[in-house]
Amino acid sequence: MGTTSPNQGSQEYEEQHVHNVYEQIASHFSSTRYKPWPIVQRFLQELPPGSVGLDVGCGNGKYLTVNPNVFIVASDRSVNLVKFASQHRPHASVVADNLSLPHPSSSFDFAISVAVVHHLSSHPRRVQAIAAILQTLQPSPETEQNPSNSKHVGGKALIYVWALEQKASRRGWDEGDEQDVMVPWVMKTKSTQVGNENSETFHRYYHLYRQGELEGDIVEAGGRVAESGYEKDNWWAIAVRNK
């Protein structure tokens, strides 16, 4: 694991250090992504039947099967990952960029964005990504005095990002460490020689969020935080869109 100094706001930087990497590792990456994270699973299972929402940065679509009573339009920047997601019928899957979502505004009951926003290489682009997700949601009818009303129907987005505070994890990052890092992905392939394996290492860009940073980005993007917390080296928040 190394650090990186991304060219702030650079689409080309993300193309090289995020998008191209996921295109190359898509099959191997998909084979390791099958178990839903508990809070994402809870969020989806608590949605009212008939809800229609988005999975922005869906990867292989592992969350599309969590709740059979909702309909999800899944999207990802990786063509190869969308091929896996498209196998989960009756849900829809499209290739799309988080910063330019092809969805009508104010139309969806919910959205999830799991381990996606942290791949944007500058603060303005991360805020823009969150704003794009919030814009697709139905505006919240809740009052600002009661934004965490659990009976709220629709207009909710669950956003997950990697945390800087991972002292207890194998990565060992913690407060005071560099927030912009390159994270290796080692892909092993069988060699033509019996019993041998080849491996190739790819490096993906991540911005590690410190405590409170995700909530700040949501507010800056035009949303309100209904609930937030920490789970398994990730910060998460449920956001609702301001009117």
C-alpha positions as CSV (number, residue, x, y, z in Angstrom):
1,M,0.0,0.0,0.0
2,G,1.3,3.4,-1.0
3,T,0.2,6.9,-1.0
4,T,-0.7,9.0,-4.0
5,S,-1.1,12.6,-4.9
6,P,-4.0,12.7,-7.3
7,N,-4.2,15.4,-9.8
8,Q,-7.2,17.1,-8.2
9,G,-10.4,16.9,-10.2
10,S,-8.8,14.8,-12.8
11,Q,-11.1,12.5,-14.8
12,E,-8.0,11.0,-16.5
13,Y,-6.5,10.1,-13.1
14,E,-9.6,8.2,-12.1
15,E,-9.7,6.6,-15.5
16,Q,-6.2,5.2,-15.0
17,H,-6.3,4.4,-11.3
18,V,-9.9,3.3,-10.8
19,H,-12.0,2.6,-13.9
20,N,-9.3,0.7,-15.9
21,V,-8.4,-1.3,-12.9
22,Y,-11.9,-2.5,-12.3
23,E,-12.4,-3.4,-15.9
24,Q,-9.3,-5.7,-15.7
25,I,-10.1,-7.3,-12.4
26,A,-13.9,-7.5,-12.8
27,S,-14.2,-11.3,-12.9
28,H,-11.9,-11.9,-10.0
29,F,-13.4,-9.0,-8.0
30,S,-16.9,-10.4,-8.6
31,S,-16.0,-13.8,-7.4
32,T,-15.0,-12.3,-4.0
33,R,-18.2,-10.1,-3.6
34,Y,-21.2,-12.2,-2.6
35,K,-22.1,-11.4,1.1
36,P,-24.2,-8.3,1.8
37,W,-22.9,-6.0,4.5
38,P,-25.4,-6.0,7.5
39,I,-26.4,-2.4,7.5
40,V,-26.9,-2.3,3.7
41,Q,-29.0,-5.5,4.0
42,R,-31.1,-3.9,6.8
43,F,-31.6,-0.7,4.9
44,L,-32.9,-2.6,1.8
45,Q,-35.1,-5.0,3.8
46,E,-36.8,-2.2,5.7
47,L,-38.0,-0.5,2.5
48,P,-41.7,-0.6,1.8
49,P,-42.8,-3.1,-0.8
50,G,-43.0,-1.6,-4.2
51,S,-40.2,0.9,-3.6
52,V,-38.1,1.8,-6.7
53,G,-34.5,2.8,-6.2
54,L,-30.9,2.9,-7.5
55,D,-27.7,1.1,-6.8
56,V,-25.1,3.5,-7.9
57,G,-21.8,1.7,-8.4
58,C,-23.4,-1.7,-8.2
59,G,-20.4,-3.8,-8.9
60,N,-21.5,-7.3,-9.6
61,G,-25.0,-6.5,-8.3
62,K,-24.8,-8.5,-5.1
63,Y,-27.4,-6.3,-3.4
64,L,-30.0,-6.7,-6.1
65,T,-31.3,-9.9,-4.6
66,V,-31.6,-8.7,-0.9
67,N,-35.2,-7.6,-1.1
68,P,-37.4,-9.2,-3.8
69,N,-40.2,-6.7,-3.0
70,V,-38.4,-3.6,-4.4
71,F,-37.1,-2.8,-7.9
72,I,-33.6,-1.5,-8.4
73,V,-32.0,0.2,-11.4
74,A,-28.3,-0.6,-11.0
75,S,-25.4,1.2,-12.6
76,D,-21.7,1.0,-12.7
77,R,-18.8,2.6,-14.6
78,S,-17.4,-0.8,-15.4
79,V,-18.8,-2.5,-18.4
80,N,-17.5,-5.9,-17.3
81,L,-19.1,-5.6,-13.8
82,V,-22.5,-4.5,-15.2
83,K,-22.5,-7.8,-17.2
84,F,-22.5,-9.6,-13.9
85,A,-25.2,-7.3,-12.4
86,S,-27.4,-7.7,-15.4
87,Q,-27.9,-11.4,-14.6
88,H,-30.1,-10.4,-11.6
89,R,-33.6,-10.2,-13.1
90,P,-36.0,-8.4,-13.0
91,H,-33.8,-5.5,-12.0
92,A,-32.2,-3.3,-14.6
93,S,-28.5,-2.6,-15.1
94,V,-26.9,0.1,-17.1
95,V,-23.4,1.5,-17.6
96,A,-23.2,5.0,-16.1
97,D,-20.9,7.5,-14.4
98,N,-21.7,8.6,-10.9
99,L,-21.2,12.2,-11.9
100,S,-23.6,12.0,-14.9
101,L,-26.4,9.6,-13.9
102,P,-29.0,9.0,-16.6
103,H,-32.0,9.1,-14.3
104,P,-34.8,11.6,-14.0
105,S,-34.6,13.9,-11.0
106,S,-36.9,13.6,-8.0
107,S,-38.1,10.2,-9.0
108,F,-36.7,7.5,-6.7
109,D,-37.6,6.2,-3.3
110,F,-34.1,5.2,-2.3
111,A,-30.6,4.8,-3.4
112,I,-27.5,3.0,-2.2
113,S,-23.9,3.8,-2.9
114,V,-21.6,1.3,-1.4
115,A,-17.8,1.8,-1.6
116,V,-18.0,4.1,-4.6
117,V,-17.6,7.8,-3.6
118,H,-14.2,7.2,-2.1
119,H,-12.9,6.5,-5.6
120,L,-13.4,10.2,-6.6
121,S,-10.1,12.0,-6.6
122,S,-11.0,15.4,-5.2
123,H,-13.3,16.9,-2.6
124,P,-15.4,18.8,-5.2
125,R,-15.9,15.6,-7.2
126,R,-16.9,13.6,-4.1
127,V,-19.5,16.2,-3.2
128,Q,-20.7,16.3,-6.8
129,A,-21.1,12.5,-6.7
130,I,-23.2,12.6,-3.6
131,A,-25.3,15.5,-5.0
132,A,-26.0,13.5,-8.1
133,I,-27.4,10.7,-6.0
134,L,-29.5,13.0,-3.9
135,Q,-30.9,14.7,-7.0
136,T,-32.5,11.5,-8.1
137,L,-34.5,11.1,-4.9
138,Q,-37.9,12.3,-4.1
139,P,-37.6,15.4,-1.9
140,S,-38.1,14.6,1.7
141,P,-41.4,15.7,3.2
142,E,-39.9,15.6,6.7
143,T,-39.3,18.7,8.7
144,E,-35.8,19.6,9.7
145,Q,-36.7,19.1,13.3
146,N,-37.3,15.4,12.8
147,P,-35.0,14.2,10.0
148,S,-34.5,10.7,11.5
149,N,-38.2,9.7,11.4
150,S,-38.1,5.9,10.7
151,K,-41.5,6.1,9.1
152,H,-40.3,8.2,6.2
153,V,-41.1,6.5,2.9
154,G,-38.6,7.1,0.1
155,G,-36.1,9.8,-0.5
156,K,-33.3,8.0,1.4
157,A,-29.8,7.3,0.2
158,L,-27.4,5.0,2.1
159,I,-23.8,5.9,1.4
160,Y,-20.7,3.9,2.4
161,V,-17.1,4.9,2.2
162,W,-13.8,3.5,3.5
163,A,-12.7,4.9,6.9
164,L,-9.3,6.4,7.7
165,E,-9.8,5.0,11.2
166,Q,-8.9,1.3,10.7
167,K,-6.4,0.8,13.5
168,A,-7.7,-2.7,14.3
169,S,-7.8,-3.9,10.7
170,R,-5.0,-5.6,8.7
171,R,-4.4,-2.4,6.9
172,G,-3.7,-0.5,10.1
173,W,-4.6,3.0,8.9
174,D,-5.5,5.5,11.6
175,E,-6.0,9.2,12.4
176,G,-3.0,11.2,11.2
177,D,-2.2,8.9,8.2
178,E,-2.4,10.0,4.6
179,Q,-6.0,10.0,3.3
180,D,-5.3,9.5,-0.4
181,V,-3.9,6.1,-0.9
182,M,-3.3,3.4,-3.5
183,V,-4.6,0.0,-2.5
184,P,-3.3,-3.2,-4.2
185,W,-5.5,-5.9,-5.7
186,V,-3.5,-9.1,-6.3
187,M,-5.0,-11.3,-9.0
188,K,-3.7,-14.8,-9.2
189,T,-4.0,-16.8,-12.4
190,K,-3.1,-20.4,-13.1
191,S,0.2,-21.0,-15.0
192,T,0.5,-23.2,-18.0
193,Q,2.9,-25.3,-15.8
194,V,1.1,-27.7,-13.5
195,G,0.9,-26.6,-9.9
196,N,2.2,-23.0,-10.6
197,E,0.3,-19.7,-10.3
198,N,1.0,-16.3,-11.7
199,S,0.0,-13.1,-10.0
200,E,-0.5,-9.6,-11.1
201,T,-1.0,-6.6,-8.8
202,F,-3.2,-3.7,-9.7
203,H,-3.4,-0.5,-7.6
204,R,-6.7,1.4,-7.0
205,Y,-7.1,4.9,-5.8
206,Y,-9.0,5.5,-2.5
207,H,-9.8,8.6,-0.4
208,L,-10.0,7.5,3.2
209,Y,-12.7,9.4,5.0
210,R,-12.1,10.6,8.5
211,Q,-14.8,10.7,11.2
212,G,-17.4,13.4,10.3
213,E,-16.2,14.0,6.8
214,L,-18.9,12.0,5.1
215,E,-21.6,13.9,7.0
216,G,-20.0,17.2,6.0
217,D,-19.9,16.2,2.3
218,I,-23.6,15.2,2.4
219,V,-24.6,18.6,3.9
220,E,-22.4,20.4,1.3
221,A,-24.2,18.3,-1.5
222,G,-27.6,19.6,-0.4
223,G,-28.7,16.7,1.9
224,R,-29.4,16.1,5.5
225,V,-28.1,13.2,7.6
226,A,-30.8,11.0,9.1
227,E,-28.5,8.4,10.6
228,S,-24.8,7.6,10.4
229,G,-22.2,5.3,11.9
230,Y,-19.2,3.0,11.6
231,E,-19.2,-0.6,10.4
232,K,-16.2,-2.8,9.7
233,D,-13.7,-0.1,8.6
234,N,-16.3,2.0,6.9
235,W,-18.2,5.2,7.6
236,W,-21.8,5.1,6.5
237,A,-24.7,7.6,6.5
238,I,-28.3,7.7,5.5
239,A,-29.1,10.9,3.8
240,V,-32.3,12.6,2.7
241,R,-32.6,15.4,0.2
242,N,-33.5,18.9,1.2
243,K,-36.5,20.3,-0.5
